[in-house]
Each structure stands twice: as structure tokens, then as C-alpha cells.
């Protein structure tokens, strides 16, 4: 497996994992238990190498659709 995403926030890792799984991509969280105890540790979202490009596009689309400014307001693309 290969790392596609990392974060210090468990909820963020869970959202990415859910989005990928909803799109048929098998993924796992590594370091997730440590990340909840020691928040400075990165939680890594891992996917199969053959799914990397598809997963990367899905994450990019999600991030583009959910961009917010400093006030938390949605930024239109």
C-alpha cells in the first residue's frame, strides 16, 4: 500500500477514508490509534498502488469543493 494523504486530525482521516471507500477504493488508516493519543503524529491514509491516481483525483475534487476562507465561508470555484 502507498500513502495518499496524511493529517493530524482523526476526523479528517475518517472523512477521506469514507469518501474513498464510497468510490470503491479500499484504504486503511495507519497510525490512527497513536494519532488519537499523540495528536502530533500523522495519521496516514493508505491505498493500493493501482488505485493511487483515482484516489488522488477524488481527494483533489473533494478539497476543491470544500474550500473555505479564513471566516469559514465557502469559496466558489
Buried (B, 14 or more C-beta within 10 A) or exposed (E): BEEBBBBEEBEBBBBBBEBBEEBEBEBEBBBBEEBEEEEEBBBBBBBBEEBBEBBEEBBEEBEEEEEEEEEEEEEEE
